Amino acid sequence: MDLLNQAQEFEQRKFKFKTTSDRIVAAREAKELILSLNEIYKKKKDAKIMEVMKRLTAIKQKIEKRLKGVPLTA
């Protein structure tokens, strides 16, 4: 499956973002991969696909957490 290869390549990529724009692009790419894999998972119910989606979701959450930044306290 080409989609699983894309997901694996995304997971192995170095996540050193220079700009906020890079983080946004990576978060969107992760979301796109997760949604595409979810469509396949609905049909096949393969546990391997679910594991890949879980790992991608964890990466996406880390990226989004970094995007939100540190909240300011008064």
ZADREN-548657 format. One record per residue: residue number from 0; residue in one letter; y, x, z of N, C-alpha, C, O, CB in turn. Coordinates in steps of 0.001 Angstrom, whole numbers. Atoms other than C-alpha are relative to their C-alpha. Last residue first. Glycine has a CB too. Layout:
% ZADREN-548657
 num residu     n_y     n_x     n_z    ca_y    ca_x    ca_z     c_y     c_x     c_z     o_y     o_x     o_z    cb_y    cb_x    cb_z
 NUM      A       Y       X       Z       Y       X       Z       Y       X       Z       Y       X       Z       Y       X       Z
...
***
This chain:
% ZADREN-548657
 num residu     n_y     n_x     n_z    ca_y    ca_x    ca_z     c_y     c_x     c_z     o_y     o_x     o_z    cb_y    cb_x    cb_z
  73      A   -1395     -18    -469   37311    -847   34430     191     774    1269    1311     868    1771     490   -1387     208
  72      T    -113     645   -1305   34015      12   32807    1424     147     499    2068    1174     287   -1004     605    1017
  71      L   -1113    -480    -823   33676     719   29095      39    -777    1306     -98   -2000    1315    1349    -137    -754
  70      P   -1013    1000    -341   30278      60   27561    1063     592     926     764    1398    1807    -655   -1223     661
  69      V     -84     149   -1451   28531    3113   26117    1071   -1033     320    2204    -905    -143     316    1364     694
  68      G    -751    -965    -792   27668    2837   22451     -17    -306    1483    -741   -1189    1943    1412      57    -477
  67      K    -829     769    -931   26606    -215   20476     816     908     902    1904     531    1339    -867    -921     845
  66      L   -1136     586     708   25413    1956   17618     945    -729     949    2165    -679     793    -491    -957   -1074
  65      R    -967   -1073     225   23205    4061   19918    1243    -524    -715    2347     -34    -477    -640    1133    -815
  64      K    -530    -314   -1329   21409     927   21097    1080    1075    -124    2121     997     528   -1138     473     957
  63      E   -1000    1022    -325   21043    -135   17477     624     244    1372    1807     -26    1579    -633   -1394     -44
  62      I   -1157    -198     876   19310    3148   16591    1105    -988     364    2272    -610     464    -402    -162   -1489
  61      K    -667   -1230    -440   16987    2923   19591    1263     247    -825    2302     628    -285    -958    1210    -115
  60      Q    -699     303   -1245   16178    -710   18754     739    1222     534    1842    1095    1066    -984    -514    1046
  59      K   -1186     801     325   15341     228   15168     801    -308    1253    2030    -247    1226    -403   -1306    -702
  58      I    -967    -916     615   12959    2964   16321    1308    -736    -280    2391    -222      -3    -572     606   -1309
  57      A    -464    -901   -1065   11176     542   18659    1052     967    -538    2064    1215     118   -1188     788     603
  56      T    -917     769    -843   10994   -2073   15894     553     873    1116    1736     780    1444    -706   -1233     590
  55      L   -1270      98     717    9477     479   13520    1040    -757     828    2221    -408     822    -205    -694   -1356
  54      R    -626   -1327     -31    6760    1290   16062    1361     -26    -691    2319     570    -199    -914    1044    -672
  53      K    -426    -280   -1372    5976   -2390   16606     717    1348      89    1752    1468     745   -1210     -18     950
  52      M   -1210     792    -254    5886   -3086   12856     540     257    1405    1755     309    1598    -290   -1499    -185
  51      V   -1087    -634     747    3439    -217   12345    1305    -747     260    2352    -130     459    -316      30   -1520
  50      E    -342   -1237    -701    1201   -1600   15088    1156     724    -678    2041    1252      -5   -1215     918      77
  49      M    -745     371   -1208    1291   -5078   13525     432    1245     776    1548    1293    1293    -854    -917     900
  48      I   -1340     371     440     287   -3655   10147     856    -367    1207    2039     -32    1260     -56   -1174   -1005
  47      K    -700   -1243     346   -2681   -1916   11738    1440    -290    -422    2357     460     -86    -745     743   -1130
  46      A    -561    -584   -1219   -3751   -5184   13401     775    1286    -287    1731    1603     421   -1111     281    1005
  45      D     554   -1335    -241   -4253   -6857   10002     708     637    1197    1937     716    1223     145     900   -1267
  44      K     293    -105   -1437   -3520  -10597   10008    -670    1327     351   -1609    1368    1146    -894   -1159     440
  43      K    1210    -792    -232   -3732  -10658    6166    -429      90    1460   -1613     283    1736     207    1373    -522
  42      K    1112     326     897   -1299  -13397    5106   -1306     682     415   -2372      68     361     352     399   -1424
  41      K     261    1439     -82    1235  -13366    7942   -1217    -396    -831   -1954   -1313    -467    1225    -788    -465
  40      Y     791     256   -1211     943   -9570    8116    -357   -1485     125   -1455   -1822     567     773     462    1251
  39      I    1379    -404     296    2125   -9226    4512    -898    -332    1190   -2025    -799    1017     -75    1520    -333
  38      E     503     928    1023    5275  -11223    5249   -1449     314    -356   -2258    -593    -549     877      62   -1265
  37      N     323    1259    -661    5770   -9244    8465    -556   -1026    -992   -1477   -1776    -669    1238    -561     697
  36      L    1330    -135    -590    5575   -5978    6550    -437   -1288     679   -1621   -1625     680     -23    1150    1002
  35      S     960     -63    1107    8520   -7071    4441   -1428     110     516   -2335    -556      17     316    1186    -917
  34      L     128    1338     571   10501   -8130    7511    -999     -41   -1153   -1741   -1012   -1298    1353    -493    -477
  33      I     677     862    -965    9813   -4841    9287    -217   -1396    -583   -1306   -1958    -468     812     -88    1306
  32      L    1411    -363     -43   10709   -2760    6234    -782    -930     926   -1878   -1376     585    -160    1451     455
  31      E     589     402    1277   14008   -4595    5749   -1504     294     -34   -2294    -536    -484     705     720   -1161
  30      K     114    1465     -23   14887   -4236    9425    -679    -507   -1267   -1541   -1384   -1210    1390    -651     153
  29      A    1085     336    -929   14150    -509    9334    -228   -1506      18   -1368   -1968     -12     319     513    1425
  28      E    1242    -378     672   16337     -88    6239   -1206    -353     875   -2211    -861     377       1    1510    -334
  27      R     267    1008    1043   19133   -2030    7915   -1297     288    -736   -2054    -629   -1056    1158     -55   -1002
  26      A     383    1234    -689   18946     150   11023    -328   -1096   -1014   -1280   -1855    -831    1128    -466     947
  25      A    1352    -177    -535   18946    3318    8883    -484   -1271     696   -1646   -1647     545     -39    1184     978
  24      V     923      -7    1138   21988    2168    6880   -1446     114     492   -2329    -578     -17     335    1166    -967
  23      I      61    1369     511   23867    1312   10069    -996    -103   -1144   -1791   -1042   -1197    1387    -466    -463
  22      R     780     795    -953   23041    4668   11624    -174   -1427    -501   -1256   -2004    -393     677      -5    1381
  21      D    1393    -415     139   24245    6547    8541    -904    -817     918   -2011   -1195     536    -146    1496     305
  20      S     491     577    1249   27498    4548    8589   -1470     350    -222   -2244    -494    -673     845     488   -1184
  19      T     413    1362    -337   28039    5511   12204    -590    -680   -1223   -1532   -1465   -1110    1188    -817     548
  18      T   -1025    1033     -44   28156    9110   11079    -592   -1339     417   -1807   -1541     399     688    -127   -1357
  17      K   -1331    -598     -99   26266   12376   11473    1072   -1072     190    2063    -854     887     305     834   -1251
  16      F   -1023     649     809   22900   10817   12180    1365     618     255    1788     773    1400      38   -1499     289
  15      K   -1225    -671    -434   20062   12984   13394    1110    -511    -902    1319     -12   -2008    -127    1581     -65
  14      F   -1057     959    -288   16998   10783   13098    1182     696     644    1488     480    1816    -516   -1120     905
  13      K    -821    -484   -1113   14547   13089   11368    1153    -975     204    1809   -1379    -756     534    1452    -270
  12      R   -1315    -533     335   12191   11098    9151     722     478    1266     540     -78    2350     843   -1068    -732
  11      Q      55   -1452    -107    8579   10662   10222    1336     672    -293    1479    1882    -115   -1044     536    -932
  10      E     325    -411   -1366    8939    6942   10950      90    1512     183     513    1986    1237   -1393    -478     371
   9      F   -1156     327    -829   10690    6263    7625    -219     468    1439     695    1002    2066     275   -1514     -33
   8      E   -1030    -985     330    7932    8086    5714    1247    -229     855    1878     728    1302     357     -69   -1502
   7      Q     432   -1270    -579    5307    5980    7493    1037    1091    -254    1323    1894     634   -1362     417    -577
   6      A    -164     112   -1451    7191    2782    6672    -378    1310     684     307    1749    1608    -854   -1157     555
   5      Q   -1434     -37    -273    7509    3778    3020     264     -39    1501    1124     680    2009     712   -1170    -696
   4      N    -430   -1385     219    3792    4555    2894    1494     163     276    1918    1159     862    -320     438   -1438
   3      L     448    -762   -1169    3020    1173    4453     382    1471    -129     711    2117     866   -1521    -135     179
   2      L    -871     363   -1119    5142    -502    1781    -384     750    1271     487    1176    2029     -57   -1507     249
   1      D   -1242    -758     116    3346    1344   -1022     925    -266    1189    1628     637    1643     711    -349   -1309
   0      M   -1189     830       0       0       0       0    1251     873       0    1402    1779     820      -1    -944    1210
***
